Each structure stands twice: as structure tokens, then as C-alpha cells.
Amino acid sequence: MTPFQQALFTPRRIALVGASGDASKNTARPQRFLRKHGFTGTILPINPGRAEILGETAYPSLDAAPGPIDHAFIMTPGDSVLGLVAECVRLKVPVATIFSDGFAERGDAGRRLQDEIVAVARAGGLRLLGPNSIGIIDTHADSPLTCNATFETDLLLRGHLGIVSQSGSMMGALMSRAQARGLGFSRLVSVGNECDIGVGELVDMMVDDPNTHAILLFLETLRDAPVLAAAARRAQAGGKPVIVYKLGRSEIGRELAASH
């Protein structure tokens, strides 16, 4: 596993930007889920209004957090994300997942903001998952870095099927229904708007993951078909089936896909 892949899938020092101490809020879920499901690494809750969150020391900013950060999970309003991405670049954070929305899915102004964020990240060597990503999970590393309510479950089954989904809600639905039937997963990724890290690159990384034996994709659109095709050929050569569920073939499906 490359250092980037380790920071993406199995980080040991995670900054939760916009973390909440209110257990009923989405922004409290990543911290709760990580500890609930056995994550033993360092969690750095970032919230300027709190000194402690859910029993762990909180920090007013990324700059104030001690030591290196492997992965920043950003949950603040969309208009704050550009500054946070620039801060991640200054701190040499290798990867950030952006849960925040309000970008390309919201029209031209949102797309311009997303493009600006990508430009800052690329210039500084920061990789981005999202925006509008509900998270990334590696069950074998006890790392459910996600806001998806499905992970309230008491038992997170490990398995050998990887999921890459353009719909965060569908990713959660697939997991909950599979777990009810005794089927576990290896890695689950919600790609959101795919401003940087996309489906094809993630499939390519899962081909090299020894815990992933097959890969399931839930797609609303194809954003970089050549990269995905090359990854699928690698998967075939490695004996790992790739199963694709494509939304948008019917009129209703196209309307649902457009809503994302």
C-alpha cells in the first residue's frame, strides 16, 4: 500500500473538522463510529467552540492540532471549505474528504467554487475525496470514517466485497441489507462529486487490496470512462469481478441521477 493509499483508507491520525459534541448530529457520527467500531488511532476533533468533544481533546483549528494529520474529514459549511483546503495544504495533509455540499451539484457558482478548491489542492499536493462524500470505510482496519447513519449498527461485518458508490445513501442501504443477510464488506467509498479522486482510481486501488475479492459499483454517470476501463481490465486480469449497477437508464432513474 502506498503512503497515499494508507492515508486514504487506513489513516492513524484523523482530523474531524466541524466535529460536534451533540451525539444526535451528523457531524458527531464519525467520531462516535470510529470509536464504537474499534479504531485505536488518534482522533483530533476541530471545533473553535469546544475544548473537549465526546471525551477527547478538541482544537480550535487544524493549525492548533498537535502532530501530523493523515486525513482531514471536513464537515463545515461549503463557503468555509476553500480556506480549510488551503490550511491542509500548508500543513502537508495528504488527503481530505469533504462531506460538505454546495458545490458543482448546485449550479455554476458552486462549480466555480469547486474548481477553485481543486486548483488549490492540486497546486499543494493534496488529494480530495468529494465534495458531497458521506465517507470512506475500511472494515479490516476498523476505520469507518463516515457520517452515514447505517454505521450505528453494533456489529460491523468484515468481508471481501468492496463498494464504490456515487450515492452515499445507496452505499448505506446496500451495507445494511447485506449485513442483515450475513454479508460483510472490505472497503466502502462514497465518491460524491469526484472533483479529484474518482471511481476508476478507487477501483484500481481495490484491485491491489488483498482483502477485496470483488468490487461493486453504483453509478449515476461515467465521469472518466478510460480510467475505469483500465482499472476493470486490471481487475479482470487479477481475478476480481467488477459488478456495475447503473442508475439512469429509465426516465425516473435519469431524474434521480440528475438530482445528485
NORJO-V164434 format. One line per field, one symbol per residue. burial: + if it has 9 or more other C-alpha atoms within 8 Angstrom, else -. A space follows every 10 residues. Layout:
BEGIN
burial = ???
END
This chain:
BEGIN
burial = ----++++++ ++++++++++ ------++++ +++++-+-+- --+++++--+ +-+--+++++ ++--+---++ ++++++-+-- ++--+++++- ++++++++++ +-++++--++ ++++++++-+ ++-+++++++ +++++++++- -+++++++-+ +----+++++ ++++++++-+ +++-++-++- --++++++++ ++++++++++ +++++++--- -+++++++++ ------++++ ++-+++---+ ++---+++-- --+++++---
END
